[in-house]
């Protein structure tokens, strides 16, 4: 059965070009856009688009007295948001000068913009990715530069460590029962710093998912109390994970976007720039495939969130009334005007 997106609603008030950035979805289906993508200078404004088309802006706190503030990661979850910031102080105030000190901060906001805080991190590892639970605690993925090992830690809102989480816990469902075998398996799939940089946290109800786009690795689900479990999703041959859509978790399934693995000899070709994508639903416990989600409009890439038992998409569509006016004017080759809309579909 084919899915149909309906009830298109115009999105008004979103700054031009915002929708071309990656959508960071909250569990209620609100898509947040951070105009400062990873590795670029941080901006204060975050823009959220609700499933009704309403646009709201949230101002995040930034550190002062720093010459260079960069966004390293951004996460929207269960009513809470967090940005990982890297900030430099340079002796002469120029980008060419070596930094006198590099600090990391957490910028903490709620989705309504009523609460905002800035916390200086004092952890003994390099923070790479962050997520935030509804309780306010922050899940942090980092890199121990001295031992060249990944670190997964639960951090309080004041940046103190609540607990460390073992990447290779043999008691976790999906891991081998024998501890020595589990360590051997971990060694064969050793997590590198580059792997961490490509990882992504995703909100799924009250838990956080750790995913590895561009790979076929299993998804790691983590709760606020530190419990973990693996979800070994069965990605089709010839495809890799693109992303897992944020969800309220009420349907007990994961909506996963997969993309064709890049096996072309010319990476600059038009085909390589737009790999084939599919949207597939999986059981959130065993990772077994429930079914492929198929629709004519919009494109698979336009789908942003999967709250409750629905899908949400943001895309450009023609403006019906203005379109008729263009056609009646007889202007040859005139493109029909478009507007950004949000639409939903039941799944």
PyMOL commands that set and color helices and strands:
alter all, ss='L'
color gray80, all
select helices_A, chain A and resi 18-20+179-188+193-198+270-273+300-302+320-329
alter helices_A, ss='H'
color red, helices_A
select strands_A, chain A and resi 6-10+23-25+31-34+45-49+55-59+68-76+80-90+99-110+116-120+126-132+138-144+149-155+161-164+199-204+207-212+219-222+228-231+239-244+253-260+277-283+289-293+303-305+310-318+338-346
alter strands_A, ss='S'
color yellow, strands_A
deselect
rebuild
show_as cartoon
